[in-house]
């Protein structure tokens, strides 16, 4: 777990990397997730199968302000 200062530094590095390559990261850190363009989640459905969820943050922000 990173403190707030180091979490912000880490997300700055991720943003720089994402300018020229694709970054796939597994995290529960909210600061890191907020800088992502897309979020993906894996969920177990009620019938026992695995379900993949995806969210584009730009679309979610637009819907939240409407």
mmCIF file as gemmi writes it, N, C-alpha and C atoms, coordinates in Angstrom:
data_model
loop_
_atom_site.group_PDB
_atom_site.id
_atom_site.type_symbol
_atom_site.label_atom_id
_atom_site.label_alt_id
_atom_site.label_comp_id
_atom_site.label_asym_id
_atom_site.label_entity_id
_atom_site.label_seq_id
_atom_site.pdbx_PDB_ins_code
_atom_site.Cartn_x
_atom_site.Cartn_y
_atom_site.Cartn_z
_atom_site.occupancy
_atom_site.B_iso_or_equiv
_atom_site.pdbx_formal_charge
_atom_site.auth_seq_id
_atom_site.auth_asym_id
_atom_site.pdbx_PDB_model_num
ATOM 1 N N . UNK Axp A 1 ? 0.846 -1.184 0 1 0 ? 1 A 1
ATOM 2 C CA . UNK Axp A 1 ? 0 0 0 1 0 ? 1 A 1
ATOM 3 C C . UNK Axp A 1 ? 0.891 1.246 0 1 0 ? 1 A 1
ATOM 4 N N . UNK Axp A 2 ? 0.538 2.192 -0.846 1 0 ? 2 A 1
ATOM 5 C CA . UNK Axp A 2 ? 1.291 3.44 -0.943 1 0 ? 2 A 1
ATOM 6 C C . UNK Axp A 2 ? 0.562 4.549 -0.192 1 0 ? 2 A 1
ATOM 7 N N . UNK Axp A 3 ? 1.348 5.449 0.407 1 0 ? 3 A 1
ATOM 8 C CA . UNK Axp A 3 ? 0.715 6.629 0.993 1 0 ? 3 A 1
ATOM 9 C C . UNK Axp A 3 ? 0.3 7.57 -0.141 1 0 ? 3 A 1
ATOM 10 N N . UNK Axp A 4 ? -0.415 8.628 0.19 1 0 ? 4 A 1
ATOM 11 C CA . UNK Axp A 4 ? -0.97 9.515 -0.831 1 0 ? 4 A 1
ATOM 12 C C . UNK Axp A 4 ? 0.101 10.118 -1.729 1 0 ? 4 A 1
ATOM 13 N N . UNK Axp A 5 ? 1.2 10.574 -1.145 1 0 ? 5 A 1
ATOM 14 C CA . UNK Axp A 5 ? 2.258 11.204 -1.931 1 0 ? 5 A 1
ATOM 15 C C . UNK Axp A 5 ? 2.866 10.236 -2.945 1 0 ? 5 A 1
ATOM 16 N N . UNK Axp A 6 ? 3.192 9.025 -2.493 1 0 ? 6 A 1
ATOM 17 C CA . UNK Axp A 6 ? 3.783 8.039 -3.391 1 0 ? 6 A 1
ATOM 18 C C . UNK Axp A 6 ? 2.771 7.51 -4.406 1 0 ? 6 A 1
ATOM 19 N N . UNK Axp A 7 ? 1.527 7.457 -4.025 1 0 ? 7 A 1
ATOM 20 C CA . UNK Axp A 7 ? 0.483 7.046 -4.953 1 0 ? 7 A 1
ATOM 21 C C . UNK Axp A 7 ? 0.364 8.058 -6.093 1 0 ? 7 A 1
ATOM 22 N N . UNK Axp A 8 ? 0.451 9.343 -5.782 1 0 ? 8 A 1
ATOM 23 C CA . UNK Axp A 8 ? 0.393 10.386 -6.803 1 0 ? 8 A 1
ATOM 24 C C . UNK Axp A 8 ? 1.618 10.321 -7.718 1 0 ? 8 A 1
ATOM 25 N N . UNK Axp A 9 ? 2.785 10.053 -7.159 1 0 ? 9 A 1
ATOM 26 C CA . UNK Axp A 9 ? 3.992 9.909 -7.968 1 0 ? 9 A 1
ATOM 27 C C . UNK Axp A 9 ? 3.869 8.708 -8.906 1 0 ? 9 A 1
ATOM 28 N N . UNK Axp A 10 ? 3.32 7.624 -8.392 1 0 ? 10 A 1
ATOM 29 C CA . UNK Axp A 10 ? 3.141 6.41 -9.192 1 0 ? 10 A 1
ATOM 30 C C . UNK Axp A 10 ? 2.194 6.656 -10.359 1 0 ? 10 A 1
ATOM 31 N N . UNK Axp A 11 ? 1.08 7.346 -10.098 1 0 ? 11 A 1
ATOM 32 C CA . UNK Axp A 11 ? 0.132 7.617 -11.174 1 0 ? 11 A 1
ATOM 33 C C . UNK Axp A 11 ? 0.721 8.57 -12.209 1 0 ? 11 A 1
ATOM 34 N N . UNK Axp A 12 ? 1.597 9.462 -11.794 1 0 ? 12 A 1
ATOM 35 C CA . UNK Axp A 12 ? 2.275 10.348 -12.746 1 0 ? 12 A 1
ATOM 36 C C . UNK Axp A 12 ? 3.134 9.525 -13.706 1 0 ? 12 A 1
ATOM 37 N N . UNK Axp A 13 ? 3.858 8.55 -13.179 1 0 ? 13 A 1
ATOM 38 C CA . UNK Axp A 13 ? 4.677 7.668 -14.015 1 0 ? 13 A 1
ATOM 39 C C . UNK Axp A 13 ? 3.787 6.854 -14.957 1 0 ? 13 A 1
ATOM 40 N N . UNK Axp A 14 ? 2.675 6.346 -14.451 1 0 ? 14 A 1
ATOM 41 C CA . UNK Axp A 14 ? 1.744 5.592 -15.304 1 0 ? 14 A 1
ATOM 42 C C . UNK Axp A 14 ? 1.218 6.452 -16.45 1 0 ? 14 A 1
ATOM 43 N N . UNK Axp A 15 ? 0.88 7.697 -16.166 1 0 ? 15 A 1
ATOM 44 C CA . UNK Axp A 15 ? 0.389 8.592 -17.213 1 0 ? 15 A 1
ATOM 45 C C . UNK Axp A 15 ? 1.446 8.829 -18.281 1 0 ? 15 A 1
ATOM 46 N N . UNK Axp A 16 ? 2.7 8.981 -17.869 1 0 ? 16 A 1
ATOM 47 C CA . UNK Axp A 16 ? 3.786 9.167 -18.827 1 0 ? 16 A 1
ATOM 48 C C . UNK Axp A 16 ? 3.956 7.919 -19.695 1 0 ? 16 A 1
ATOM 49 N N . UNK Axp A 17 ? 3.91 6.745 -19.071 1 0 ? 17 A 1
ATOM 50 C CA . UNK Axp A 17 ? 4.04 5.495 -19.822 1 0 ? 17 A 1
ATOM 51 C C . UNK Axp A 17 ? 2.891 5.289 -20.794 1 0 ? 17 A 1
ATOM 52 N N . UNK Axp A 18 ? 1.693 5.647 -20.375 1 0 ? 18 A 1
ATOM 53 C CA . UNK Axp A 18 ? 0.516 5.396 -21.214 1 0 ? 18 A 1
ATOM 54 C C . UNK Axp A 18 ? 0.518 6.238 -22.485 1 0 ? 18 A 1
ATOM 55 N N . UNK Axp A 19 ? 1.385 7.239 -22.553 1 0 ? 19 A 1
ATOM 56 C CA . UNK Axp A 19 ? 1.488 8.042 -23.751 1 0 ? 19 A 1
ATOM 57 C C . UNK Axp A 19 ? 2.112 7.306 -24.921 1 0 ? 19 A 1
ATOM 58 N N . UNK Axp A 20 ? 2.867 6.253 -24.633 1 0 ? 20 A 1
ATOM 59 C CA . UNK Axp A 20 ? 3.549 5.527 -25.713 1 0 ? 20 A 1
ATOM 60 C C . UNK Axp A 20 ? 3.476 4.013 -25.589 1 0 ? 20 A 1
ATOM 61 N N . UNK Axp A 21 ? 2.742 3.512 -24.625 1 0 ? 21 A 1
ATOM 62 C CA . UNK Axp A 21 ? 2.56 2.062 -24.538 1 0 ? 21 A 1
ATOM 63 C C . UNK Axp A 21 ? 1.279 1.761 -23.755 1 0 ? 21 A 1
ATOM 64 N N . UNK Axp A 22 ? 0.829 0.525 -23.852 1 0 ? 22 A 1
ATOM 65 C CA . UNK Axp A 22 ? -0.364 0.093 -23.133 1 0 ? 22 A 1
ATOM 66 C C . UNK Axp A 22 ? 0.057 -0.449 -21.779 1 0 ? 22 A 1
ATOM 67 N N . UNK Axp A 23 ? -0.647 -0.035 -20.751 1 0 ? 23 A 1
ATOM 68 C CA . UNK Axp A 23 ? -0.331 -0.458 -19.388 1 0 ? 23 A 1
ATOM 69 C C . UNK Axp A 23 ? -1.537 -1.211 -18.831 1 0 ? 23 A 1
ATOM 70 N N . UNK Axp A 24 ? -1.286 -2.397 -18.339 1 0 ? 24 A 1
ATOM 71 C CA . UNK Axp A 24 ? -2.324 -3.18 -17.66 1 0 ? 24 A 1
ATOM 72 C C . UNK Axp A 24 ? -1.883 -3.324 -16.214 1 0 ? 24 A 1
ATOM 73 N N . UNK Axp A 25 ? -2.743 -2.929 -15.308 1 0 ? 25 A 1
ATOM 74 C CA . UNK Axp A 25 ? -2.386 -2.882 -13.892 1 0 ? 25 A 1
ATOM 75 C C . UNK Axp A 25 ? -3.524 -3.462 -13.063 1 0 ? 25 A 1
ATOM 76 N N . UNK Axp A 26 ? -3.19 -4.237 -12.096 1 0 ? 26 A 1
ATOM 77 C CA . UNK Axp A 26 ? -4.178 -4.777 -11.16 1 0 ? 26 A 1
ATOM 78 C C . UNK Axp A 26 ? -4.006 -4.021 -9.847 1 0 ? 26 A 1
ATOM 79 N N . UNK Axp A 27 ? -5.076 -3.357 -9.399 1 0 ? 27 A 1
ATOM 80 C CA . UNK Axp A 27 ? -4.982 -2.543 -8.189 1 0 ? 27 A 1
ATOM 81 C C . UNK Axp A 27 ? -6.332 -2.393 -7.509 1 0 ? 27 A 1
ATOM 82 N N . UNK Axp A 28 ? -6.289 -2.047 -6.24 1 0 ? 28 A 1
ATOM 83 C CA . UNK Axp A 28 ? -7.47 -1.617 -5.497 1 0 ? 28 A 1
ATOM 84 C C . UNK Axp A 28 ? -7.301 -0.165 -5.069 1 0 ? 28 A 1
ATOM 85 N N . UNK Axp A 29 ? -6.169 0.443 -5.445 1 0 ? 29 A 1
ATOM 86 C CA . UNK Axp A 29 ? -5.866 1.804 -5.054 1 0 ? 29 A 1
ATOM 87 C C . UNK Axp A 29 ? -6.748 2.778 -5.836 1 0 ? 29 A 1
ATOM 88 N N . UNK Axp A 30 ? -7.565 3.566 -5.124 1 0 ? 30 A 1
ATOM 89 C CA . UNK Axp A 30 ? -8.517 4.459 -5.785 1 0 ? 30 A 1
ATOM 90 C C . UNK Axp A 30 ? -7.821 5.567 -6.56 1 0 ? 30 A 1
ATOM 91 N N . UNK Axp A 31 ? -6.726 6.104 -6.043 1 0 ? 31 A 1
ATOM 92 C CA . UNK Axp A 31 ? -5.974 7.146 -6.744 1 0 ? 31 A 1
ATOM 93 C C . UNK Axp A 31 ? -5.507 6.633 -8.102 1 0 ? 31 A 1
ATOM 94 N N . UNK Axp A 32 ? -5.011 5.416 -8.129 1 0 ? 32 A 1
ATOM 95 C CA . UNK Axp A 32 ? -4.535 4.818 -9.376 1 0 ? 32 A 1
ATOM 96 C C . UNK Axp A 32 ? -5.7 4.571 -10.335 1 0 ? 32 A 1
ATOM 97 N N . UNK Axp A 33 ? -6.811 4.074 -9.826 1 0 ? 33 A 1
ATOM 98 C CA . UNK Axp A 33 ? -7.964 3.795 -10.683 1 0 ? 33 A 1
ATOM 99 C C . UNK Axp A 33 ? -8.532 5.064 -11.304 1 0 ? 33 A 1
ATOM 100 N N . UNK Axp A 34 ? -8.459 6.19 -10.599 1 0 ? 34 A 1
ATOM 101 C CA . UNK Axp A 34 ? -9.014 7.442 -11.11 1 0 ? 34 A 1
ATOM 102 C C . UNK Axp A 34 ? -8.238 7.962 -12.313 1 0 ? 34 A 1
ATOM 103 N N . UNK Axp A 35 ? -6.997 7.565 -12.483 1 0 ? 35 A 1
ATOM 104 C CA . UNK Axp A 35 ? -6.21 8.041 -13.617 1 0 ? 35 A 1
ATOM 105 C C . UNK Axp A 35 ? -6.364 7.144 -14.842 1 0 ? 35 A 1
ATOM 106 N N . UNK Axp A 36 ? -7.051 6.027 -14.69 1 0 ? 36 A 1
ATOM 107 C CA . UNK Axp A 36 ? -7.215 5.083 -15.797 1 0 ? 36 A 1
ATOM 108 C C . UNK Axp A 36 ? -8.216 5.607 -16.822 1 0 ? 36 A 1
ATOM 109 N N . UNK Axp A 37 ? -8.076 5.147 -18.055 1 0 ? 37 A 1
ATOM 110 C CA . UNK Axp A 37 ? -9.045 5.464 -19.095 1 0 ? 37 A 1
ATOM 111 C C . UNK Axp A 37 ? -10.155 4.421 -19.103 1 0 ? 37 A 1
ATOM 112 N N . UNK Axp A 38 ? -9.793 3.18 -18.809 1 0 ? 38 A 1
ATOM 113 C CA . UNK Axp A 38 ? -10.758 2.075 -18.787 1 0 ? 38 A 1
ATOM 114 C C . UNK Axp A 38 ? -10.531 1.246 -17.526 1 0 ? 38 A 1
ATOM 115 N N . UNK Axp A 39 ? -11.615 0.781 -16.947 1 0 ? 39 A 1
ATOM 116 C CA . UNK Axp A 39 ? -11.54 -0.134 -15.808 1 0 ? 39 A 1
ATOM 117 C C . UNK Axp A 39 ? -12.215 -1.442 -16.201 1 0 ? 39 A 1
ATOM 118 N N . UNK Axp A 40 ? -11.629 -2.537 -15.788 1 0 ? 40 A 1
ATOM 119 C CA . UNK Axp A 40 ? -12.2 -3.855 -16.027 1 0 ? 40 A 1
ATOM 120 C C . UNK Axp A 40 ? -12.313 -4.571 -14.689 1 0 ? 40 A 1
ATOM 121 N N . UNK Axp A 41 ? -13.371 -5.292 -14.519 1 0 ? 41 A 1
ATOM 122 C CA . UNK Axp A 41 ? -13.574 -6.062 -13.309 1 0 ? 41 A 1
ATOM 123 C C . UNK Axp A 41 ? -13.989 -7.476 -13.648 1 0 ? 41 A 1
ATOM 124 N N . UNK Axp A 42 ? -13.638 -8.386 -12.795 1 0 ? 42 A 1
ATOM 125 C CA . UNK Axp A 42 ? -14.028 -9.79 -12.936 1 0 ? 42 A 1
ATOM 126 C C . UNK Axp A 42 ? -14.972 -10.111 -11.784 1 0 ? 42 A 1
ATOM 127 N N . UNK Axp A 43 ? -16.096 -10.694 -12.118 1 0 ? 43 A 1
ATOM 128 C CA . UNK Axp A 43 ? -17.116 -10.972 -11.116 1 0 ? 43 A 1
ATOM 129 C C . UNK Axp A 43 ? -17.644 -12.387 -11.319 1 0 ? 43 A 1
ATOM 130 N N . UNK Axp A 44 ? -17.911 -13.074 -10.225 1 0 ? 44 A 1
ATOM 131 C CA . UNK Axp A 44 ? -18.56 -14.379 -10.309 1 0 ? 44 A 1
ATOM 132 C C . UNK Axp A 44 ? -20.063 -14.163 -10.31 1 0 ? 44 A 1
ATOM 133 N N . UNK Axp A 45 ? -20.736 -14.678 -11.332 1 0 ? 45 A 1
ATOM 134 C CA . UNK Axp A 45 ? -22.183 -14.514 -11.408 1 0 ? 45 A 1
ATOM 135 C C . UNK Axp A 45 ? -22.869 -15.551 -10.522 1 0 ? 45 A 1
ATOM 136 N N . UNK Axp A 46 ? -24.165 -15.412 -10.375 1 0 ? 46 A 1
ATOM 137 C CA . UNK Axp A 46 ? -24.931 -16.303 -9.502 1 0 ? 46 A 1
ATOM 138 C C . UNK Axp A 46 ? -24.937 -17.743 -9.987 1 0 ? 46 A 1
ATOM 139 N N . UNK Axp A 47 ? -24.804 -17.925 -11.31 1 0 ? 47 A 1
ATOM 140 C CA . UNK Axp A 47 ? -24.826 -19.302 -11.83 1 0 ? 47 A 1
ATOM 141 C C . UNK Axp A 47 ? -23.436 -19.946 -11.829 1 0 ? 47 A 1
ATOM 142 N N . UNK Axp A 48 ? -22.439 -19.242 -11.265 1 0 ? 48 A 1
ATOM 143 C CA . UNK Axp A 48 ? -21.108 -19.822 -11.136 1 0 ? 48 A 1
ATOM 144 C C . UNK Axp A 48 ? -20.149 -19.48 -12.265 1 0 ? 48 A 1
ATOM 145 N N . UNK Axp A 49 ? -20.629 -18.803 -13.293 1 0 ? 49 A 1
ATOM 146 C CA . UNK Axp A 49 ? -19.74 -18.427 -14.391 1 0 ? 49 A 1
ATOM 147 C C . UNK Axp A 49 ? -19.043 -17.099 -14.071 1 0 ? 49 A 1
ATOM 148 N N . UNK Axp A 50 ? -17.98 -16.827 -14.796 1 0 ? 50 A 1
ATOM 149 C CA . UNK Axp A 50 ? -17.223 -15.598 -14.604 1 0 ? 50 A 1
ATOM 150 C C . UNK Axp A 50 ? -17.723 -14.542 -15.574 1 0 ? 50 A 1
ATOM 151 N N . UNK Axp A 51 ? -17.842 -13.338 -15.063 1 0 ? 51 A 1
ATOM 152 C CA . UNK Axp A 51 ? -18.38 -12.228 -15.833 1 0 ? 51 A 1
ATOM 153 C C . UNK Axp A 51 ? -17.328 -11.114 -15.874 1 0 ? 51 A 1
ATOM 154 N N . UNK Axp A 52 ? -17.085 -10.55 -17.057 1 0 ? 52 A 1
ATOM 155 C CA . UNK Axp A 52 ? -16.128 -9.452 -17.189 1 0 ? 52 A 1
ATOM 156 C C . UNK Axp A 52 ? -16.908 -8.159 -17.352 1 0 ? 52 A 1
ATOM 157 N N . UNK Axp A 53 ? -16.607 -7.187 -16.505 1 0 ? 53 A 1
ATOM 158 C CA . UNK Axp A 53 ? -17.263 -5.893 -16.545 1 0 ? 53 A 1
ATOM 159 C C . UNK Axp A 53 ? -16.257 -4.862 -17.047 1 0 ? 53 A 1
ATOM 160 N N . UNK Axp A 54 ? -16.701 -3.892 -17.834 1 0 ? 54 A 1
ATOM 161 C CA . UNK Axp A 54 ? -15.802 -2.838 -18.286 1 0 ? 54 A 1
ATOM 162 C C . UNK Axp A 54 ? -16.485 -1.489 -18.18 1 0 ? 54 A 1
ATOM 163 N N . UNK Axp A 55 ? -15.681 -0.457 -17.975 1 0 ? 55 A 1
ATOM 164 C CA . UNK Axp A 55 ? -16.186 0.894 -17.818 1 0 ? 55 A 1
ATOM 165 C C . UNK Axp A 55 ? -15.168 1.863 -18.385 1 0 ? 55 A 1
ATOM 166 N N . UNK Axp A 56 ? -15.609 2.727 -19.301 1 0 ? 56 A 1
ATOM 167 C CA . UNK Axp A 56 ? -14.757 3.809 -19.778 1 0 ? 56 A 1
ATOM 168 C C . UNK Axp A 56 ? -15.028 5.004 -18.873 1 0 ? 56 A 1
ATOM 169 N N . UNK Axp A 57 ? -14.007 5.488 -18.202 1 0 ? 57 A 1
ATOM 170 C CA . UNK Axp A 57 ? -14.209 6.532 -17.211 1 0 ? 57 A 1
ATOM 171 C C . UNK Axp A 57 ? -14.715 7.828 -17.818 1 0 ? 57 A 1
ATOM 172 N N . UNK Axp A 58 ? -14.336 8.151 -19.048 1 0 ? 58 A 1
ATOM 173 C CA . UNK Axp A 58 ? -14.834 9.382 -19.669 1 0 ? 58 A 1
ATOM 174 C C . UNK Axp A 58 ? -16.348 9.331 -19.833 1 0 ? 58 A 1
ATOM 175 N N . UNK Axp A 59 ? -16.889 8.183 -20.226 1 0 ? 59 A 1
ATOM 176 C CA . UNK Axp A 59 ? -18.335 8.021 -20.359 1 0 ? 59 A 1
ATOM 177 C C . UNK Axp A 59 ? -19.022 8.077 -18.986 1 0 ? 59 A 1
ATOM 178 N N . UNK Axp A 60 ? -18.414 7.478 -17.993 1 0 ? 60 A 1
ATOM 179 C CA . UNK Axp A 60 ? -19.003 7.473 -16.654 1 0 ? 60 A 1
ATOM 180 C C . UNK Axp A 60 ? -19.05 8.885 -16.099 1 0 ? 60 A 1
ATOM 181 N N . UNK Axp A 61 ? -18.011 9.685 -16.333 1 0 ? 61 A 1
ATOM 182 C CA . UNK Axp A 61 ? -17.991 11.071 -15.847 1 0 ? 61 A 1
ATOM 183 C C . UNK Axp A 61 ? -19.067 11.893 -16.543 1 0 ? 61 A 1
ATOM 184 N N . UNK Axp A 62 ? -19.259 11.676 -17.849 1 0 ? 62 A 1
ATOM 185 C CA . UNK Axp A 62 ? -20.295 12.38 -18.596 1 0 ? 62 A 1
ATOM 186 C C . UNK Axp A 62 ? -21.676 12.041 -18.054 1 0 ? 62 A 1
ATOM 187 N N . UNK Axp A 63 ? -21.929 10.775 -17.774 1 0 ? 63 A 1
ATOM 188 C CA . UNK Axp A 63 ? -23.229 10.344 -17.268 1 0 ? 63 A 1
ATOM 189 C C . UNK Axp A 63 ? -23.471 10.866 -15.854 1 0 ? 63 A 1
ATOM 190 N N . UNK Axp A 64 ? -22.412 10.992 -15.076 1 0 ? 64 A 1
ATOM 191 C CA . UNK Axp A 64 ? -22.563 11.474 -13.69 1 0 ? 64 A 1
ATOM 192 C C . UNK Axp A 64 ? -22.914 12.942 -13.637 1 0 ? 64 A 1
ATOM 193 N N . UNK Axp A 65 ? -22.515 13.712 -14.657 1 0 ? 65 A 1
ATOM 194 C CA . UNK Axp A 65 ? -22.8 15.143 -14.655 1 0 ? 65 A 1
ATOM 195 C C . UNK Axp A 65 ? -24.131 15.487 -15.304 1 0 ? 65 A 1
ATOM 196 N N . UNK Axp A 66 ? -24.773 14.504 -15.94 1 0 ? 66 A 1
ATOM 197 C CA . UNK Axp A 66 ? -26.068 14.757 -16.6 1 0 ? 66 A 1
ATOM 198 C C . UNK Axp A 66 ? -27.19 14.718 -15.607 1 0 ? 66 A 1
